Amino acid sequence: MGTSTTKKRSTGKKSTRKYSPAAGKSVETEMRAMKQGKLKSGRSGKKVTSRKQAIAIGLSEARRAGKKVPAKRG
């Protein structure tokens, strides 16, 4: 049997990052804090246990720091 090679088709669109690597680092930091049980919610001060909430906090902090992150939905 012959070897088949697959080529990526170019759509003509230039790929740009939605999130900067620095924003990803911010989310990573918050996830680590959540796993250690140190991440607290801003208003109530309760411990954050949700993965989605930790990501939201990380992105929010990245936005405040002026890193490249898309605007909030909704």
Backbone bond lengths (Angstrom), bond angles and torsions (degrees), N, CA, C in turn:
res aa  C-N    CA-C-N  psi(-1)  N-CA   C-N-CA  omega(-1)  CA-C   N-CA-C  phi
1 M - - - 1.452 - - 1.516 109.80 -
2 G 1.302 115.38 140.62 1.469 120.71 -178.90 1.523 111.27 -82.04
3 T 1.289 114.87 158.38 1.459 119.46 177.87 1.521 108.94 -88.01
4 S 1.290 116.21 133.45 1.460 119.37 179.54 1.519 109.10 -103.21
5 T 1.285 115.00 138.57 1.461 119.63 177.42 1.519 108.39 -113.25
6 T 1.296 114.94 131.52 1.461 118.62 178.35 1.512 108.97 -103.15
7 K 1.317 114.67 135.68 1.455 120.00 179.02 1.516 108.68 -108.42
8 K 1.320 114.81 142.90 1.456 119.70 175.65 1.520 108.08 -78.96
9 R 1.302 115.63 130.60 1.461 119.42 177.19 1.511 109.95 -83.73
10 S 1.307 115.85 135.53 1.448 120.64 178.23 1.522 108.87 -85.48
11 T 1.315 115.67 129.09 1.458 120.00 179.50 1.517 111.43 -90.05
12 G 1.315 116.02 -3.20 1.450 119.65 -179.51 1.526 112.48 85.34
13 K 1.327 116.87 -10.36 1.456 121.15 179.52 1.526 109.27 -91.06
14 K 1.297 116.04 135.53 1.454 120.07 177.30 1.526 108.86 -81.22
15 S 1.311 116.79 130.73 1.452 121.08 -178.14 1.526 109.72 -81.48
16 T 1.315 116.09 123.92 1.465 120.12 175.61 1.517 108.25 -121.39
17 R 1.303 115.60 148.00 1.463 120.85 -178.25 1.522 110.27 -73.61
18 K 1.326 115.79 139.42 1.463 120.04 174.88 1.520 109.78 -79.46
19 Y 1.322 115.45 -41.39 1.451 121.46 -177.78 1.524 109.22 -117.48
20 S 1.321 116.25 139.44 1.458 119.63 177.81 1.527 109.32 -75.96
21 P 1.322 117.53 156.14 1.474 119.67 176.59 1.532 111.32 -57.60
22 A 1.331 116.82 -33.32 1.463 120.89 179.27 1.527 111.17 -65.43
23 A 1.341 116.63 -34.95 1.469 120.74 178.14 1.526 109.27 -67.69
24 G 1.323 116.61 -39.41 1.463 121.22 177.59 1.514 111.23 -62.32
25 K 1.316 115.74 -36.17 1.470 121.51 178.86 1.530 110.01 -65.73
26 S 1.329 115.36 -38.69 1.463 120.94 179.17 1.531 110.70 -63.36
27 V 1.337 116.38 -43.05 1.462 121.36 178.39 1.524 109.79 -65.47
28 E 1.325 115.67 -40.47 1.469 121.27 179.40 1.528 110.92 -59.46
29 T 1.319 116.45 -42.29 1.459 122.32 179.86 1.524 110.83 -62.78
30 E 1.335 115.82 -44.13 1.465 120.32 -179.67 1.526 111.60 -66.36
31 M 1.345 116.42 -38.64 1.468 120.47 178.25 1.528 110.28 -62.25
32 R 1.306 115.65 -41.95 1.469 120.39 179.43 1.525 110.21 -62.69
33 A 1.332 116.24 -42.85 1.469 120.70 179.19 1.528 110.77 -63.36
34 M 1.352 116.47 -39.15 1.459 119.87 179.72 1.525 110.68 -64.91
35 K 1.319 116.66 -43.33 1.463 120.89 -179.33 1.524 111.92 -64.16
36 Q 1.331 116.00 -30.42 1.463 120.32 177.82 1.523 111.94 -83.27
37 G 1.346 116.36 -7.62 1.461 120.88 179.80 1.510 113.51 81.08
38 K 1.330 117.55 20.22 1.461 121.30 -177.07 1.529 113.55 -103.32
39 L 1.341 116.99 -7.81 1.460 120.45 -176.50 1.522 110.45 -83.45
40 K 1.331 115.70 124.50 1.457 121.17 -178.95 1.520 109.81 -115.89
41 S 1.346 115.81 149.87 1.453 122.20 177.57 1.523 108.51 -72.78
42 G 1.319 116.83 147.56 1.466 121.55 -176.12 1.511 114.17 -64.74
43 R 1.338 117.39 -51.07 1.462 119.56 -174.43 1.521 113.57 -78.58
44 S 1.323 115.54 -56.73 1.467 118.64 -173.52 1.521 112.46 -82.97
45 G 1.323 117.04 -24.07 1.457 120.21 -178.79 1.516 113.19 80.60
46 K 1.354 116.19 8.76 1.462 120.37 179.22 1.519 110.34 -73.93
47 K 1.322 115.59 157.56 1.458 121.33 178.52 1.531 109.47 -71.00
48 V 1.338 116.30 133.92 1.466 121.34 179.47 1.522 108.81 -86.69
49 T 1.353 116.57 127.23 1.462 120.55 178.85 1.521 111.66 -117.37
50 S 1.328 117.79 -13.12 1.458 122.42 -177.33 1.524 111.33 -85.76
51 R 1.332 115.43 132.26 1.462 121.87 177.90 1.527 110.62 -61.32
52 K 1.336 116.28 -43.56 1.468 121.50 -179.58 1.524 111.36 -62.38
53 Q 1.312 116.56 -39.68 1.457 120.74 -179.97 1.529 110.52 -66.18
54 A 1.327 117.08 -39.31 1.466 121.03 178.77 1.524 110.17 -63.34
55 I 1.344 116.75 -41.33 1.464 120.87 178.57 1.523 109.97 -64.31
56 A 1.338 116.72 -42.78 1.465 121.25 -179.77 1.528 111.08 -61.56
57 I 1.319 116.76 -40.44 1.464 121.04 178.99 1.532 109.93 -65.18
58 G 1.335 116.48 -43.26 1.466 120.93 178.97 1.520 112.32 -61.54
59 L 1.342 116.91 -43.50 1.463 120.78 179.31 1.527 110.94 -67.48
60 S 1.328 116.14 -38.16 1.452 120.99 179.02 1.531 110.71 -62.10
61 E 1.324 115.75 -43.38 1.471 119.84 178.44 1.522 111.27 -66.38
62 A 1.335 116.56 -37.04 1.462 120.52 178.17 1.528 110.27 -64.58
63 R 1.337 116.78 -40.23 1.471 120.95 177.40 1.516 110.75 -61.24
64 R 1.335 115.16 -45.63 1.466 119.91 -179.48 1.523 111.64 -62.07
65 A 1.326 116.35 -32.35 1.469 121.11 -179.41 1.525 111.49 -82.09
66 G 1.347 117.35 -4.44 1.459 120.85 176.16 1.523 113.78 85.24
67 K 1.336 117.46 17.17 1.463 120.09 178.58 1.523 109.79 -79.71
68 K 1.338 117.00 162.85 1.458 120.72 -176.25 1.532 110.86 -76.14
69 V 1.343 114.69 104.57 1.461 122.90 178.92 1.518 106.64 -142.12
70 P 1.345 118.63 135.41 1.464 119.73 177.48 1.533 111.21 -61.43
71 A 1.333 115.65 156.82 1.472 120.90 -179.72 1.523 109.89 -65.36
72 K 1.322 115.90 155.55 1.459 121.73 179.58 1.523 110.80 -61.71
73 R 1.341 115.65 143.19 1.468 120.28 175.79 1.517 108.94 -84.85
74 G 1.340 114.53 152.49 1.472 120.68 171.71 1.426 115.57 71.78
